[in-house]
Amino acid sequence: MRRLVLNIHLVIALIAGAFLVLLGATGSIIAFEPELDRLLHPELSYVTPTGRVLSLGEIGDAISRAYGGEPIVAFLPSASPHVPTEVILPRGIVVANPYTGEILGVRTRGQTFLGFVRALHVRLAGGDAGRNILRWSAVAMLFSLASGFYLWWPPKRVRIRGPWGSGRFWFDLHNAIGILSFLPLLALGGTGIVLGFEDQVALLLDKQAGSGPIHLIPTFPRSEPEPGANQITPDQAIAIARAQLPGAVPYRVQMPRYGGVYIVALTFSDNRIASERNSISIDPWNGKIISTSLSAELTTRDWFMAANEAIHTGTILGAPSRIIAALVSILLPVQAVSGLIIWLRRARVGRPS
């Protein structure tokens, strides 16, 4: 049985090892994506407060003039006095100084280093084929963890006793890293599988609950604009949404051109699981609330999916869990390399002269 499990462990590592290394390397970067983005692009990440903050309408007008009247898809309001406002256009995300309206730059979707890293982590920077490969690689990682734990259990090696570069060193290193990172990797692998098979898991949960997914709940009928009527401004839409959810911070305002209504997304800083899953749809002509989707009203399915994502990204406990997720992700390539060295050494020893 032990030899069979060892062979299974080796086969899984040889087939899926390269993809697991990729998942670990990219995952360690994504764990601190916001901080790395600010480090790589300081000119687009910080502003110096100088006087009055311009309204979103004023910023939008300045950007529309600069780009030939290109329609605004959404605003990403500044959450801090030192952070710029972002405006989403069809061409990309325009970063603007909220105090002067100056355009600081344009982020083109998916064409930054971090955007490429995320695309690699999710779908091998490809389509459905890459996504399928990675989600089945996550399944393979769980089998590798289970078989590795079985192989580790009898000797229970944790210390590294061999001299650097020796066979004993690599064997002890592989065992030590494997057992110390076992539980975090199990959590990352399991939650990664749920994300990879998200649609299937959602259908299963809905079936178990005996209900379908619940999204926006209409509360007011939409109105027809009167001749000559003007739409409310995005700033007024934010004020209406904040009055509905006191203490929440708006982080996105989708314009009525795309969907017919204002959709204001808000977050609560004290909720690490479903903080960003609040949205309020507002009639652009009379300011009435059309529908709401609140984190406090999420279904069991939606809560499960939100908690799963928070665990996988390391945001569930804030900075400590993000650090753990990054460190364990970095150890995954080390584990793969040490295992490969052990296999190559054994193959060389067993080769006839």
C-alpha beads as a LAMMPS data file, in Angstrom:
LAMMPS data file: protein, C-alpha beads

353 atoms
352 bonds

1 atom types
1 bond types

-500.0 500.0 xlo xhi
-500.0 500.0 ylo yhi
-500.0 500.0 zlo zhi

Masses

1 110.0

Atoms # bond

1 1 1 0.000 0.000 0.000
2 1 1 2.791 2.423 0.866
3 1 1 4.491 1.836 -2.492
4 1 1 1.167 2.331 -4.293
5 1 1 0.541 5.622 -2.474
6 1 1 4.119 6.738 -3.205
7 1 1 3.647 6.042 -6.913
8 1 1 0.356 7.935 -6.931
9 1 1 2.074 10.839 -5.147
10 1 1 4.867 10.880 -7.744
11 1 1 2.548 10.614 -10.750
12 1 1 0.372 13.472 -9.538
13 1 1 3.447 15.627 -8.906
14 1 1 4.904 14.909 -12.343
15 1 1 1.628 15.612 -14.172
16 1 1 0.390 18.645 -12.258
17 1 1 3.615 19.884 -10.648
18 1 1 4.332 22.669 -13.135
19 1 1 0.814 24.053 -12.809
20 1 1 0.938 23.859 -9.003
21 1 1 4.215 25.807 -9.054
22 1 1 2.506 28.417 -11.223
23 1 1 -0.481 28.600 -8.879
24 1 1 1.811 29.014 -5.868
25 1 1 4.049 31.664 -7.440
26 1 1 1.175 33.763 -8.805
27 1 1 -0.919 33.282 -5.650
28 1 1 1.845 34.672 -3.448
29 1 1 1.888 37.814 -5.602
30 1 1 -1.893 38.213 -5.731
31 1 1 -2.111 38.002 -1.920
32 1 1 -0.584 41.505 -1.792
33 1 1 -1.810 42.790 -5.131
34 1 1 -3.077 46.200 -3.855
35 1 1 0.203 46.953 -2.075
36 1 1 2.296 45.785 -5.042
37 1 1 0.197 47.859 -7.411
38 1 1 0.833 50.984 -5.354
39 1 1 4.538 50.134 -5.222
40 1 1 4.787 49.616 -8.983
41 1 1 2.612 52.597 -9.912
42 1 1 3.029 55.309 -7.264
43 1 1 2.144 58.031 -9.781
44 1 1 -1.322 56.464 -10.149
45 1 1 -1.810 55.578 -6.498
46 1 1 -1.301 58.745 -4.468
47 1 1 -2.316 62.399 -4.554
48 1 1 -1.617 65.338 -2.286
49 1 1 -4.767 66.857 -0.731
50 1 1 -5.143 70.444 -1.931
51 1 1 -8.388 72.193 -1.160
52 1 1 -11.902 71.158 -2.187
53 1 1 -12.671 67.689 -3.512
54 1 1 -14.338 67.927 -6.907
55 1 1 -17.685 66.248 -7.416
56 1 1 -17.853 63.128 -9.553
57 1 1 -19.841 65.134 -12.069
58 1 1 -17.035 67.697 -12.393
59 1 1 -14.392 64.994 -12.724
60 1 1 -16.509 63.141 -15.278
61 1 1 -17.018 66.286 -17.365
62 1 1 -13.257 66.957 -17.438
63 1 1 -12.482 63.403 -18.517
64 1 1 -15.223 63.367 -21.158
65 1 1 -13.789 66.540 -22.677
66 1 1 -10.280 65.073 -22.639
67 1 1 -11.400 61.923 -24.448
68 1 1 -13.785 63.319 -27.022
69 1 1 -17.017 62.652 -25.159
70 1 1 -16.308 58.957 -24.585
71 1 1 -19.128 57.633 -22.357
72 1 1 -18.441 56.939 -18.693
73 1 1 -19.178 53.385 -17.606
74 1 1 -18.648 53.860 -13.872
75 1 1 -16.895 55.893 -11.201
76 1 1 -14.627 54.416 -8.533
77 1 1 -14.722 57.146 -5.856
78 1 1 -11.672 57.867 -3.739
79 1 1 -11.824 56.148 -0.355
80 1 1 -9.053 58.270 1.195
81 1 1 -7.851 61.884 0.939
82 1 1 -4.555 60.596 -0.496
83 1 1 -6.061 58.225 -3.090
84 1 1 -7.108 59.327 -6.611
85 1 1 -10.529 58.834 -8.166
86 1 1 -10.840 56.367 -11.038
87 1 1 -13.242 56.639 -13.951
88 1 1 -14.016 53.616 -16.106
89 1 1 -14.282 54.288 -19.838
90 1 1 -14.573 51.743 -22.675
91 1 1 -10.847 52.334 -23.366
92 1 1 -9.751 51.597 -19.799
93 1 1 -9.619 53.108 -16.323
94 1 1 -8.692 56.786 -16.179
95 1 1 -7.011 57.865 -12.929
96 1 1 -7.733 61.458 -11.911
97 1 1 -6.703 63.818 -9.122
98 1 1 -9.946 64.437 -7.160
99 1 1 -8.778 67.934 -6.158
100 1 1 -7.763 69.306 -9.552
101 1 1 -9.330 66.972 -12.111
102 1 1 -5.877 66.361 -13.607
103 1 1 -5.597 63.055 -15.465
104 1 1 -2.756 61.034 -13.916
105 1 1 -2.831 58.151 -16.381
106 1 1 -4.883 55.351 -17.917
107 1 1 -4.913 51.742 -16.780
108 1 1 -5.495 49.453 -19.743
109 1 1 -7.340 46.321 -18.678
110 1 1 -5.198 43.198 -18.413
111 1 1 -2.062 44.824 -19.797
112 1 1 -0.188 45.409 -16.550
113 1 1 2.172 42.989 -14.852
114 1 1 -0.268 42.310 -12.016
115 1 1 -3.123 41.907 -14.486
116 1 1 -1.097 39.277 -16.334
117 1 1 -0.241 37.503 -13.063
118 1 1 -3.936 37.345 -12.118
119 1 1 -4.843 36.046 -15.568
120 1 1 -2.192 33.329 -15.193
121 1 1 -3.501 32.348 -11.779
122 1 1 -7.115 32.105 -12.886
123 1 1 -6.931 30.741 -16.453
124 1 1 -3.290 30.462 -17.580
125 1 1 -3.785 33.817 -19.346
126 1 1 -6.047 31.934 -21.762
127 1 1 -9.671 30.891 -22.037
128 1 1 -11.724 27.990 -20.742
129 1 1 -8.970 25.467 -21.505
130 1 1 -6.551 27.190 -19.116
131 1 1 -9.246 27.536 -16.467
132 1 1 -10.031 23.815 -16.698
133 1 1 -6.361 22.864 -16.386
134 1 1 -5.902 24.947 -13.251
135 1 1 -9.051 23.846 -11.485
136 1 1 -8.188 20.188 -12.041
137 1 1 -4.658 20.974 -10.866
138 1 1 -6.220 22.158 -7.597
139 1 1 -8.003 18.813 -7.343
140 1 1 -4.671 17.077 -7.972
141 1 1 -3.118 19.132 -5.165
142 1 1 -5.619 17.745 -2.659
143 1 1 -4.738 14.183 -3.678
144 1 1 -1.059 15.072 -3.431
145 1 1 -1.560 16.501 0.067
146 1 1 -3.509 13.435 1.223
147 1 1 -0.958 10.983 -0.165
148 1 1 1.927 13.069 1.188
149 1 1 0.401 13.090 4.660
150 1 1 -0.001 9.297 4.505
151 1 1 3.665 8.903 3.542
152 1 1 4.819 11.348 6.238
153 1 1 2.864 9.787 9.104
154 1 1 4.991 6.722 9.993
155 1 1 8.380 8.536 10.310
156 1 1 6.829 11.933 11.241
157 1 1 9.938 13.885 10.171
158 1 1 9.861 17.605 10.929
159 1 1 13.526 18.509 11.513
160 1 1 16.097 18.999 8.744
161 1 1 19.097 16.884 9.763
162 1 1 21.069 16.249 6.585
163 1 1 23.873 18.537 5.342
164 1 1 23.047 21.098 2.649
165 1 1 22.532 19.558 -0.778
166 1 1 22.533 15.949 0.400
167 1 1 19.761 13.484 -0.282
168 1 1 18.835 13.526 3.401
169 1 1 18.611 17.329 3.349
170 1 1 16.156 17.385 0.458
171 1 1 14.128 14.544 1.929
172 1 1 13.856 16.235 5.333
173 1 1 13.122 19.617 3.730
174 1 1 10.323 18.120 1.657
175 1 1 8.800 16.472 4.726
176 1 1 9.135 19.514 6.965
177 1 1 7.623 21.951 4.483
178 1 1 4.877 19.488 3.622
179 1 1 3.631 18.990 7.160
180 1 1 4.041 22.620 8.287
181 1 1 2.091 23.908 5.287
182 1 1 -0.396 21.016 5.184
183 1 1 -3.431 22.718 6.737
184 1 1 -3.032 26.102 4.975
185 1 1 -2.485 24.362 1.637
186 1 1 -5.501 22.167 2.297
187 1 1 -7.581 25.307 2.856
188 1 1 -6.199 27.041 -0.249
189 1 1 -6.662 23.946 -2.390
190 1 1 -10.189 23.238 -1.180
191 1 1 -11.350 26.829 -1.599
192 1 1 -9.625 26.995 -4.978
193 1 1 -11.620 23.979 -6.139
194 1 1 -14.852 25.670 -5.054
195 1 1 -13.873 28.789 -7.015
196 1 1 -12.895 26.701 -10.028
197 1 1 -16.200 24.808 -9.989
198 1 1 -18.209 27.781 -8.752
199 1 1 -21.231 27.273 -11.005
200 1 1 -21.518 23.584 -10.142
201 1 1 -21.128 24.237 -6.409
202 1 1 -23.744 27.015 -6.530
203 1 1 -26.257 24.718 -8.237
204 1 1 -25.575 22.012 -5.648
205 1 1 -26.075 24.420 -2.744
206 1 1 -29.279 25.794 -4.270
207 1 1 -30.543 22.243 -4.733
208 1 1 -29.751 21.383 -1.110
209 1 1 -31.515 24.540 0.079
210 1 1 -34.483 23.873 -2.181
211 1 1 -34.379 27.343 -3.707
212 1 1 -32.822 29.290 -6.526
213 1 1 -30.379 32.173 -6.231
214 1 1 -31.735 35.461 -4.907
215 1 1 -30.262 38.659 -6.269
216 1 1 -31.907 42.076 -6.469
217 1 1 -35.330 42.525 -4.873
218 1 1 -37.460 45.225 -6.597
219 1 1 -39.026 47.734 -4.224
220 1 1 -40.136 50.508 -6.594
221 1 1 -41.215 50.498 -10.235
222 1 1 -38.953 52.389 -12.621
223 1 1 -40.302 55.705 -13.854
224 1 1 -40.453 57.124 -17.358
225 1 1 -38.598 60.434 -17.813
226 1 1 -40.720 63.505 -18.394
227 1 1 -39.915 65.688 -21.427
228 1 1 -36.957 67.931 -20.615
229 1 1 -36.213 66.180 -17.333
230 1 1 -32.622 65.893 -16.117
231 1 1 -31.084 62.866 -14.491
232 1 1 -29.825 63.054 -10.941
233 1 1 -26.038 63.292 -10.677
234 1 1 -23.771 60.434 -9.563
235 1 1 -23.033 62.418 -6.393
236 1 1 -26.751 62.572 -5.615
237 1 1 -27.025 58.821 -6.259
238 1 1 -24.226 58.230 -3.727
239 1 1 -25.973 60.430 -1.150
240 1 1 -29.196 58.434 -1.560
241 1 1 -27.341 55.118 -1.198
242 1 1 -25.389 56.259 1.877
243 1 1 -28.611 57.388 3.541
244 1 1 -29.928 53.871 3.001
245 1 1 -26.762 52.279 4.480
246 1 1 -25.261 54.627 7.116
247 1 1 -21.592 53.913 7.742
248 1 1 -21.034 52.201 4.395
249 1 1 -18.425 53.549 1.974
250 1 1 -19.277 53.699 -1.758
251 1 1 -16.601 52.187 -3.991
252 1 1 -18.316 52.024 -7.385
253 1 1 -21.085 53.946 -9.159
254 1 1 -22.317 52.434 -12.415
255 1 1 -23.884 54.941 -14.766
256 1 1 -27.482 54.640 -16.076
257 1 1 -26.214 54.384 -19.657
258 1 1 -25.260 50.796 -18.806
259 1 1 -28.376 49.161 -17.384
260 1 1 -30.788 52.078 -17.208
261 1 1 -30.241 52.787 -13.491
262 1 1 -27.552 53.967 -11.131
263 1 1 -26.017 51.023 -9.274
264 1 1 -24.064 52.135 -6.212
265 1 1 -21.854 49.470 -4.615
266 1 1 -20.853 50.010 -0.976
267 1 1 -18.602 48.311 1.558
268 1 1 -18.399 48.020 5.335
269 1 1 -14.859 48.060 6.715
270 1 1 -15.749 45.780 9.656
271 1 1 -17.027 42.909 7.471
272 1 1 -14.206 40.897 5.891
273 1 1 -16.422 38.197 4.401
274 1 1 -19.152 40.037 2.511
275 1 1 -18.107 43.654 2.962
276 1 1 -18.390 44.555 -0.720
277 1 1 -21.632 42.696 -1.425
278 1 1 -23.938 45.667 -0.965
279 1 1 -25.523 47.418 -3.919
280 1 1 -28.430 49.802 -4.342
281 1 1 -30.130 50.512 -7.679
282 1 1 -31.533 54.015 -8.034
283 1 1 -33.932 55.479 -10.587
284 1 1 -31.897 58.158 -12.423
285 1 1 -34.955 60.387 -12.985
286 1 1 -36.612 60.606 -9.582
287 1 1 -33.959 59.209 -7.203
288 1 1 -36.155 56.422 -5.851
289 1 1 -34.606 53.129 -4.831
290 1 1 -35.509 50.433 -7.329
291 1 1 -33.796 47.441 -5.731
292 1 1 -31.306 46.494 -3.050
293 1 1 -28.846 43.658 -2.500
294 1 1 -27.359 43.718 0.984
295 1 1 -24.743 41.580 2.701
296 1 1 -27.075 41.228 5.686
297 1 1 -29.664 39.575 3.427
298 1 1 -27.418 37.131 1.575
299 1 1 -28.634 33.592 1.096
300 1 1 -26.767 30.682 2.659
301 1 1 -25.295 29.919 -0.765
302 1 1 -24.023 33.468 -1.223
303 1 1 -22.559 33.557 2.294
304 1 1 -20.766 30.272 1.679
305 1 1 -19.306 31.519 -1.596
306 1 1 -18.255 34.826 -0.008
307 1 1 -16.582 33.050 2.929
308 1 1 -14.861 30.637 0.556
309 1 1 -13.421 33.528 -1.452
310 1 1 -12.298 35.341 1.719
311 1 1 -10.445 32.226 2.905
312 1 1 -8.799 31.645 -0.475
313 1 1 -7.612 35.240 -0.852
314 1 1 -6.515 35.471 2.787
315 1 1 -8.738 38.462 3.553
316 1 1 -10.850 36.640 6.146
317 1 1 -8.566 37.652 9.051
318 1 1 -6.949 40.682 7.444
319 1 1 -3.174 41.078 7.210
320 1 1 -2.241 37.932 9.237
321 1 1 -4.180 35.567 6.980
322 1 1 -2.896 37.316 3.854
323 1 1 0.685 36.845 5.071
324 1 1 0.030 33.162 5.748
325 1 1 -1.531 32.705 2.300
326 1 1 1.446 34.397 0.627
327 1 1 4.072 32.418 2.570
328 1 1 2.375 29.078 1.975
329 1 1 1.964 29.880 -1.717
330 1 1 5.704 30.629 -1.942
331 1 1 6.481 27.297 -0.268
332 1 1 4.520 25.378 -2.897
333 1 1 7.215 25.829 -5.595
334 1 1 9.905 24.911 -3.008
335 1 1 7.982 21.754 -2.188
336 1 1 7.677 20.852 -5.863
337 1 1 11.387 21.435 -6.543
338 1 1 12.527 19.445 -3.498
339 1 1 10.236 16.568 -4.490
340 1 1 11.616 16.611 -8.037
341 1 1 15.197 16.497 -6.735
342 1 1 14.346 13.517 -4.507
343 1 1 12.778 11.696 -7.452
344 1 1 15.735 12.435 -9.760
345 1 1 18.232 11.239 -7.134
346 1 1 16.347 8.002 -6.608
347 1 1 15.957 7.450 -10.337
348 1 1 19.726 7.911 -10.812
349 1 1 20.543 5.502 -7.992
350 1 1 18.157 2.878 -9.339
351 1 1 19.442 3.139 -12.931
352 1 1 21.588 0.168 -13.991
353 1 1 25.233 0.986 -14.692

Bonds

1 1 1 2
2 1 2 3
3 1 3 4
4 1 4 5
5 1 5 6
6 1 6 7
7 1 7 8
8 1 8 9
9 1 9 10
10 1 10 11
11 1 11 12
12 1 12 13
13 1 13 14
14 1 14 15
15 1 15 16
16 1 16 17
17 1 17 18
18 1 18 19
19 1 19 20
20 1 20 21
21 1 21 22
22 1 22 23
23 1 23 24
24 1 24 25
25 1 25 26
26 1 26 27
27 1 27 28
28 1 28 29
29 1 29 30
30 1 30 31
31 1 31 32
32 1 32 33
33 1 33 34
34 1 34 35
35 1 35 36
36 1 36 37
37 1 37 38
38 1 38 39
39 1 39 40
40 1 40 41
41 1 41 42
42 1 42 43
43 1 43 44
44 1 44 45
45 1 45 46
46 1 46 47
47 1 47 48
48 1 48 49
49 1 49 50
50 1 50 51
51 1 51 52
52 1 52 53
53 1 53 54
54 1 54 55
55 1 55 56
56 1 56 57
57 1 57 58
58 1 58 59
59 1 59 60
60 1 60 61
61 1 61 62
62 1 62 63
63 1 63 64
64 1 64 65
65 1 65 66
66 1 66 67
67 1 67 68
68 1 68 69
69 1 69 70
70 1 70 71
71 1 71 72
72 1 72 73
73 1 73 74
74 1 74 75
75 1 75 76
76 1 76 77
77 1 77 78
78 1 78 79
79 1 79 80
80 1 80 81
81 1 81 82
82 1 82 83
83 1 83 84
84 1 84 85
85 1 85 86
86 1 86 87
87 1 87 88
88 1 88 89
89 1 89 90
90 1 90 91
91 1 91 92
92 1 92 93
93 1 93 94
94 1 94 95
95 1 95 96
96 1 96 97
97 1 97 98
98 1 98 99
99 1 99 100
100 1 100 101
101 1 101 102
102 1 102 103
103 1 103 104
104 1 104 105
105 1 105 106
106 1 106 107
107 1 107 108
108 1 108 109
109 1 109 110
110 1 110 111
111 1 111 112
112 1 112 113
113 1 113 114
114 1 114 115
115 1 115 116
116 1 116 117
117 1 117 118
118 1 118 119
119 1 119 120
120 1 120 121
121 1 121 122
122 1 122 123
123 1 123 124
124 1 124 125
125 1 125 126
126 1 126 127
127 1 127 128
128 1 128 129
129 1 129 130
130 1 130 131
131 1 131 132
132 1 132 133
133 1 133 134
134 1 134 135
135 1 135 136
136 1 136 137
137 1 137 138
138 1 138 139
139 1 139 140
140 1 140 141
141 1 141 142
142 1 142 143
143 1 143 144
144 1 144 145
145 1 145 146
146 1 146 147
147 1 147 148
148 1 148 149
149 1 149 150
150 1 150 151
151 1 151 152
152 1 152 153
153 1 153 154
154 1 154 155
155 1 155 156
156 1 156 157
157 1 157 158
158 1 158 159
159 1 159 160
160 1 160 161
161 1 161 162
162 1 162 163
163 1 163 164
164 1 164 165
165 1 165 166
166 1 166 167
167 1 167 168
168 1 168 169
169 1 169 170
170 1 170 171
171 1 171 172
172 1 172 173
173 1 173 174
174 1 174 175
175 1 175 176
176 1 176 177
177 1 177 178
178 1 178 179
179 1 179 180
180 1 180 181
181 1 181 182
182 1 182 183
183 1 183 184
184 1 184 185
185 1 185 186
186 1 186 187
187 1 187 188
188 1 188 189
189 1 189 190
190 1 190 191
191 1 191 192
192 1 192 193
193 1 193 194
194 1 194 195
195 1 195 196
196 1 196 197
197 1 197 198
198 1 198 199
199 1 199 200
200 1 200 201
201 1 201 202
202 1 202 203
203 1 203 204
204 1 204 205
205 1 205 206
206 1 206 207
207 1 207 208
208 1 208 209
209 1 209 210
210 1 210 211
211 1 211 212
212 1 212 213
213 1 213 214
214 1 214 215
215 1 215 216
216 1 216 217
217 1 217 218
218 1 218 219
219 1 219 220
220 1 220 221
221 1 221 222
222 1 222 223
223 1 223 224
224 1 224 225
225 1 225 226
226 1 226 227
227 1 227 228
228 1 228 229
229 1 229 230
230 1 230 231
231 1 231 232
232 1 232 233
233 1 233 234
234 1 234 235
235 1 235 236
236 1 236 237
237 1 237 238
238 1 238 239
239 1 239 240
240 1 240 241
241 1 241 242
242 1 242 243
243 1 243 244
244 1 244 245
245 1 245 246
246 1 246 247
247 1 247 248
248 1 248 249
249 1 249 250
250 1 250 251
251 1 251 252
252 1 252 253
253 1 253 254
254 1 254 255
255 1 255 256
256 1 256 257
257 1 257 258
258 1 258 259
259 1 259 260
260 1 260 261
261 1 261 262
262 1 262 263
263 1 263 264
264 1 264 265
265 1 265 266
266 1 266 267
267 1 267 268
268 1 268 269
269 1 269 270
270 1 270 271
271 1 271 272
272 1 272 273
273 1 273 274
274 1 274 275
275 1 275 276
276 1 276 277
277 1 277 278
278 1 278 279
279 1 279 280
280 1 280 281
281 1 281 282
282 1 282 283
283 1 283 284
284 1 284 285
285 1 285 286
286 1 286 287
287 1 287 288
288 1 288 289
289 1 289 290
290 1 290 291
291 1 291 292
292 1 292 293
293 1 293 294
294 1 294 295
295 1 295 296
296 1 296 297
297 1 297 298
298 1 298 299
299 1 299 300
300 1 300 301
301 1 301 302
302 1 302 303
303 1 303 304
304 1 304 305
305 1 305 306
306 1 306 307
307 1 307 308
308 1 308 309
309 1 309 310
310 1 310 311
311 1 311 312
312 1 312 313
313 1 313 314
314 1 314 315
315 1 315 316
316 1 316 317
317 1 317 318
318 1 318 319
319 1 319 320
320 1 320 321
321 1 321 322
322 1 322 323
323 1 323 324
324 1 324 325
325 1 325 326
326 1 326 327
327 1 327 328
328 1 328 329
329 1 329 330
330 1 330 331
331 1 331 332
332 1 332 333
333 1 333 334
334 1 334 335
335 1 335 336
336 1 336 337
337 1 337 338
338 1 338 339
339 1 339 340
340 1 340 341
341 1 341 342
342 1 342 343
343 1 343 344
344 1 344 345
345 1 345 346
346 1 346 347
347 1 347 348
348 1 348 349
349 1 349 350
350 1 350 351
351 1 351 352
352 1 352 353
